[in-house]
Amino acid sequence: MSEVRLQNITKSFGGHTVLPDLNLTVPNGSFTVLVGPSGCGKSTLLRIISGLEEPTSGAVVIGGQDVTLDEPSRRGISMVFQSYALYPHMTVAQNIDFGLRLAKMPAAERQARVAEAARILALEPYLDRKPAQLSGGQRQRVAIGRSIVRQPKVFLFDEPLSNLDAALRTQMRVELAQLHQSLDATMIYVTHDQVEAMTLADQIVVMNAGRIEQVGAPMELYDRPQTVFVAGFIGSPKMNLMPGAAVGQPQAETAGIRPEHLVIAPEGQGWSARAQVVETLGADTIVYADVERIGPMTIRLAGNNRLRAGEALRIAPEPGHLHLFDANGRRMEDAA
């Protein structure tokens, strides 16, 4: 049992409140991603879970035990940081083994745990190498291996892929998803990258200015964002947001439509627009257009579209795909 519950957590630094009053449950065995812009409090929250930061008030409960005042080493957690924090003079095996040696674990058990972690992470050919001889992705796997051998209740990840290039980030996302499936462990992962959140999580926690905007499965947040902030944050390209009156919805303060739910309309129908920039991405074509009486909008079309920058077109929202929000930025009933 490794459920994590955060109860009425607050955190202030001097007179500045970073987390005003936060409650969250991370289910046992879930891959929960905390996502939000820089400065939203997600890393502070992770440090409170780990014990590296003490909450101003509230409780941290892991596996049914209140660990709010416990040292990090007594919480049954293991943390993987953005920096790999490997010892350059040690081999891969020695880096993975380091925490176990500090805990004075018998050599035979240490060797068995290192061998199993190396097998899971495909590090067996590199156990005798030093970190300088490894790629960025391999170094990150060593850092994860150091966590695996401790057999924690909960794995914590603080933006672990941000130092990798795009191709390695994609590869490591797949490897982390496979690792979660093989270990069946509770994982809490912090990122500002909503693509990482959508592809890795079974539960996403969207944070904004220290508050939780919405918690849910990736497609739940994508299909039914509960606030304007979530609507604009989740999705790539981002949802188009505009005044409700501009699209015939005067009861709504804001209306939203995703780029893939805009279609080319026949002459005389929809909205008049002109393509400003056209990005051909293979499977998709992304069009950045100026729409009459509305302004800039992004449209996702099929990759074989022959539209060119400067061309006029007419676009329309697919029925049933407008998202409506009130003056407080909260979701309203969708338009028909």
C-alpha positions as CSV (number, residue, x, y, z in Angstrom):
1,M,0.0,0.0,0.0
2,S,1.7,3.2,-1.1
3,E,-1.1,5.7,-1.5
4,V,0.1,9.3,-0.9
5,R,-2.3,11.8,0.7
6,L,-1.6,15.5,1.1
7,Q,-3.9,17.1,3.6
8,N,-4.4,20.9,3.8
9,I,-0.8,21.5,2.8
10,T,0.4,25.1,2.9
11,K,3.9,26.5,2.3
12,S,5.1,30.0,2.8
13,F,8.6,31.5,2.4
14,G,8.8,34.6,4.5
15,G,5.7,36.6,3.7
16,H,5.2,34.8,0.3
17,T,2.7,32.0,0.1
18,V,3.6,29.4,-2.5
19,L,1.0,26.8,-1.6
20,P,-2.1,28.3,-0.1
21,D,-4.1,25.2,0.9
22,L,-3.8,22.0,-1.1
23,N,-5.4,18.6,-0.8
24,L,-4.4,15.7,-3.1
25,T,-4.6,11.9,-3.2
26,V,-2.1,9.9,-5.3
27,P,-3.6,6.4,-5.7
28,N,-1.5,3.3,-4.9
29,G,0.3,2.2,-8.1
30,S,-0.6,5.2,-10.2
31,F,1.7,7.3,-12.4
32,T,0.7,10.8,-11.3
33,V,2.2,13.8,-13.1
34,L,2.2,17.3,-11.5
35,V,2.3,19.7,-14.4
36,G,2.1,23.5,-14.7
37,P,4.2,26.6,-15.6
38,S,7.4,27.5,-13.9
39,G,6.8,28.9,-10.4
40,C,3.4,27.2,-9.9
41,G,4.6,25.2,-6.9
42,K,4.9,21.7,-8.3
43,S,8.6,21.2,-7.4
44,T,8.0,22.6,-3.9
45,L,5.1,20.1,-3.5
46,L,7.4,17.3,-4.5
47,R,10.0,18.3,-2.0
48,I,7.4,18.4,0.7
49,I,6.4,14.8,-0.2
50,S,10.1,13.8,-0.1
51,G,10.8,15.5,3.2
52,L,13.4,17.9,1.7
53,E,11.0,20.7,2.5
54,E,8.7,21.1,5.5
55,P,5.2,22.3,5.0
56,T,4.1,25.4,6.9
57,S,1.0,23.4,7.9
58,G,-0.8,20.3,6.9
59,A,0.1,16.6,6.8
60,V,1.8,14.2,4.4
61,V,0.6,10.6,4.7
62,I,2.3,7.7,2.8
63,G,1.0,4.2,2.9
64,G,-1.4,5.2,5.7
65,Q,1.4,6.6,7.9
66,D,1.7,10.3,8.8
67,V,5.3,11.1,7.8
68,T,5.1,14.9,8.0
69,L,7.9,15.1,10.6
70,D,9.9,12.1,9.4
71,E,13.3,12.4,7.8
72,P,13.5,11.6,4.0
73,S,15.3,8.3,4.7
74,R,12.4,7.1,6.8
75,R,9.6,7.8,4.3
76,G,10.1,4.9,2.0
77,I,10.6,7.2,-1.0
78,S,13.3,7.6,-3.6
79,M,13.9,10.7,-5.7
80,V,15.4,11.2,-9.2
81,F,16.5,14.7,-9.9
82,Q,16.9,16.8,-13.0
83,S,20.7,16.5,-12.6
84,Y,21.9,12.9,-12.6
85,A,24.1,13.5,-9.5
86,L,26.3,10.6,-10.3
87,Y,29.8,10.1,-8.8
88,P,32.2,10.5,-11.7
89,H,35.0,8.4,-10.1
90,M,32.6,5.4,-9.6
91,T,31.5,2.8,-12.1
92,V,27.9,2.4,-13.0
93,A,27.6,-0.6,-10.6
94,Q,29.2,1.4,-7.8
95,N,26.8,4.4,-8.4
96,I,23.8,2.1,-8.3
97,D,25.1,0.3,-5.3
98,F,26.2,3.4,-3.3
99,G,23.0,3.9,-1.1
100,L,22.9,0.2,-0.3
101,R,26.5,0.2,0.9
102,L,25.8,3.2,3.1
103,A,22.9,1.2,4.6
104,K,25.4,-1.6,5.2
105,M,23.3,-4.2,3.3
106,P,25.0,-7.6,2.9
107,A,27.1,-7.8,-0.3
108,A,25.2,-10.7,-1.8
109,E,21.9,-8.9,-1.6
110,R,23.4,-5.7,-2.9
111,Q,24.8,-7.5,-5.9
112,A,21.4,-9.2,-6.6
113,R,19.6,-5.9,-6.5
114,V,22.1,-4.1,-8.8
115,A,21.9,-7.0,-11.3
116,E,18.1,-6.8,-11.3
117,A,18.1,-3.1,-11.8
118,A,20.6,-3.3,-14.6
119,R,18.5,-5.9,-16.3
120,I,15.3,-3.8,-16.0
121,L,17.1,-0.7,-17.4
122,A,19.3,-2.5,-20.0
123,L,22.4,-1.3,-18.3
124,E,24.2,-4.7,-18.0
125,P,26.8,-3.9,-20.7
126,Y,27.8,-0.7,-19.0
127,L,28.2,-1.7,-15.3
128,D,32.0,-1.3,-15.4
129,R,31.9,2.1,-17.2
130,K,32.3,5.5,-15.6
131,P,29.5,8.2,-16.1
132,A,31.7,10.2,-18.5
133,Q,31.6,7.2,-20.9
134,L,27.8,7.2,-21.0
135,S,25.2,9.1,-23.1
136,G,22.7,11.4,-21.3
137,G,20.0,8.8,-21.5
138,Q,22.2,6.1,-20.0
139,R,23.2,8.4,-17.2
140,Q,19.6,9.0,-16.4
141,R,18.9,5.3,-16.4
142,V,21.8,4.9,-13.8
143,A,20.1,7.5,-11.6
144,I,16.8,5.7,-11.9
145,G,18.6,2.4,-11.1
146,R,20.0,3.9,-7.9
147,S,16.3,4.5,-6.9
148,I,15.1,1.0,-8.0
149,V,17.6,-0.9,-5.8
150,R,16.2,0.8,-2.7
151,Q,12.8,-0.8,-3.4
152,P,10.9,2.4,-2.3
153,K,7.2,2.7,-1.7
154,V,7.1,5.8,-3.9
155,F,9.3,7.0,-6.7
156,L,9.6,10.8,-7.1
157,F,10.9,12.4,-10.3
158,D,11.7,16.1,-10.6
159,E,11.9,17.0,-14.3
160,P,14.3,14.1,-15.0
161,L,14.2,14.5,-18.8
162,S,14.7,18.3,-19.2
163,N,18.5,17.9,-19.8
164,L,18.0,15.5,-22.7
165,D,17.5,16.3,-26.4
166,A,14.1,15.8,-28.1
167,A,14.9,12.3,-29.4
168,L,16.2,11.0,-26.1
169,R,13.3,12.5,-24.2
170,T,10.9,10.6,-26.4
171,Q,12.9,7.4,-25.9
172,M,13.1,7.9,-22.1
173,R,9.3,8.6,-21.9
174,V,8.7,5.1,-23.4
175,E,11.2,3.6,-21.0
176,L,9.7,5.3,-17.9
177,A,6.2,4.0,-19.0
178,Q,7.6,0.5,-19.3
179,L,9.4,0.8,-16.0
180,H,6.1,1.8,-14.3
181,Q,4.3,-1.2,-15.8
182,S,7.1,-3.6,-14.8
183,L,7.4,-2.4,-11.2
184,D,3.8,-1.6,-10.6
185,A,5.0,1.2,-8.2
186,T,3.5,4.5,-7.2
187,M,5.3,7.3,-9.2
188,I,5.0,11.0,-8.9
189,Y,6.5,13.0,-11.7
190,V,7.0,16.8,-12.0
191,T,7.3,18.5,-15.4
192,H,6.3,21.8,-17.1
193,D,5.9,19.8,-20.4
194,Q,2.3,18.9,-20.9
195,V,3.3,16.5,-23.7
196,E,5.2,14.5,-21.1
197,A,2.2,14.7,-18.8
198,M,-0.2,13.4,-21.5
199,T,2.0,10.5,-22.6
200,L,3.1,9.3,-19.2
201,A,0.3,9.8,-16.7
202,D,-2.7,7.9,-15.7
203,Q,-3.5,10.9,-13.4
204,I,-2.6,14.5,-14.2
205,V,-2.6,17.2,-11.6
206,V,-2.6,20.7,-13.3
207,M,-1.2,23.4,-11.0
208,N,-1.4,27.1,-11.3
209,A,-0.1,29.7,-8.8
210,G,0.1,27.0,-6.0
211,R,-3.4,25.8,-6.5
212,I,-4.8,22.6,-8.2
213,E,-6.8,23.6,-11.3
214,Q,-8.0,20.0,-12.2
215,V,-7.1,16.4,-11.5
216,G,-8.0,13.6,-13.9
217,A,-7.0,11.2,-16.6
218,P,-5.2,12.7,-19.6
219,M,-8.1,12.5,-22.0
220,E,-10.5,13.7,-19.4
221,L,-8.5,16.9,-19.1
222,Y,-8.2,17.2,-22.8
223,D,-11.9,16.6,-23.6
224,R,-13.4,18.4,-20.7
225,P,-11.1,21.0,-19.2
226,Q,-12.8,22.5,-16.2
227,T,-11.1,25.9,-16.3
228,V,-9.8,28.3,-19.0
229,F,-6.3,27.8,-17.6
230,V,-6.5,24.0,-18.2
231,A,-8.1,24.5,-21.6
232,G,-5.1,26.7,-22.7
233,F,-2.4,24.6,-21.0
234,I,-3.3,21.0,-22.0
235,G,-3.0,20.2,-25.7
236,S,-0.4,20.9,-28.4
237,P,-1.1,23.0,-30.4
238,K,-3.0,24.9,-27.7
239,M,-6.8,25.3,-27.7
240,N,-8.0,28.5,-29.5
241,L,-9.6,30.8,-26.9
242,M,-11.8,33.8,-27.8
243,P,-14.6,35.9,-26.4
244,G,-17.9,33.9,-26.4
245,A,-19.7,36.6,-28.2
246,A,-17.3,36.3,-31.2
247,V,-18.6,32.9,-31.9
248,G,-22.3,33.5,-31.2
249,Q,-22.1,32.5,-27.5
250,P,-22.9,35.7,-25.6
251,Q,-23.8,33.8,-22.4
252,A,-20.1,32.7,-22.2
253,E,-17.2,34.9,-21.3
254,T,-14.8,32.7,-23.2
255,A,-15.2,30.1,-25.9
256,G,-12.6,27.5,-26.9
257,I,-12.1,25.2,-29.9
258,R,-9.3,22.8,-30.4
259,P,-7.3,23.1,-33.7
260,E,-8.4,19.7,-34.9
261,H,-12.0,20.6,-34.5
262,L,-11.8,23.4,-37.0
263,V,-12.6,22.3,-40.6
264,I,-12.5,23.9,-44.0
265,A,-16.0,25.3,-44.8
266,P,-17.7,25.7,-48.2
267,E,-17.9,29.2,-49.7
268,G,-20.4,31.4,-47.9
269,Q,-20.3,29.3,-44.7
270,G,-18.2,29.6,-41.5
271,W,-15.6,32.4,-40.9
272,S,-13.5,34.2,-43.4
273,A,-9.8,33.7,-42.7
274,R,-6.3,34.0,-44.3
275,A,-3.4,31.7,-43.7
276,Q,-0.4,33.5,-42.2
277,V,2.0,30.5,-41.6
278,V,1.6,26.9,-42.8
279,E,3.7,24.2,-41.1
280,T,3.8,20.9,-42.9
281,L,4.6,18.2,-40.4
282,G,3.9,15.0,-42.4
283,A,0.8,13.5,-40.9
284,D,-0.5,17.0,-39.9
285,T,-0.5,20.5,-41.4
286,I,-0.7,23.3,-38.8
287,V,-2.1,26.5,-40.1
288,Y,-1.8,29.8,-38.2
289,A,-4.6,32.0,-39.6
290,D,-6.0,35.4,-39.0
291,V,-9.8,35.0,-38.7
292,E,-12.1,37.9,-39.5
293,R,-13.7,39.5,-36.4
294,I,-12.0,36.9,-34.2
295,G,-8.2,37.2,-34.6
296,P,-5.4,34.6,-34.6
297,M,-6.4,30.9,-34.6
298,T,-4.6,27.7,-35.1
299,I,-6.0,24.9,-37.3
300,R,-4.8,21.3,-37.6
301,L,-5.5,19.8,-41.0
302,A,-4.5,16.5,-42.7
303,G,-0.9,16.3,-43.8
304,N,-1.7,16.2,-47.5
305,N,-3.3,19.7,-47.4
306,R,-2.0,22.0,-50.1
307,L,-2.8,25.3,-48.4
308,R,-0.1,28.0,-48.7
309,A,0.7,31.0,-46.6
310,G,-1.3,34.1,-47.8
311,E,-4.3,32.1,-49.2
312,A,-7.8,32.9,-48.2
313,L,-10.0,30.2,-46.7
314,R,-13.2,29.7,-44.7
315,I,-13.3,27.7,-41.5
316,A,-15.9,26.5,-39.1
317,P,-16.0,24.6,-35.8
318,E,-17.3,21.0,-35.9
319,P,-20.7,20.8,-34.1
320,G,-20.5,19.9,-30.4
321,H,-16.8,20.9,-29.9
322,L,-17.1,24.4,-28.5
323,H,-15.9,24.7,-24.9
324,L,-17.6,27.5,-22.9
325,F,-16.4,29.2,-19.8
326,D,-18.0,31.8,-17.5
327,A,-16.6,35.1,-16.2
328,N,-14.8,33.2,-13.4
329,G,-13.0,31.0,-16.0
330,R,-15.1,27.9,-15.0
331,R,-16.6,25.4,-17.4
332,M,-20.2,25.9,-18.6
333,E,-22.4,23.4,-20.5
334,D,-21.0,22.9,-23.9
335,A,-22.6,24.4,-27.0
336,A,-24.6,22.2,-29.2
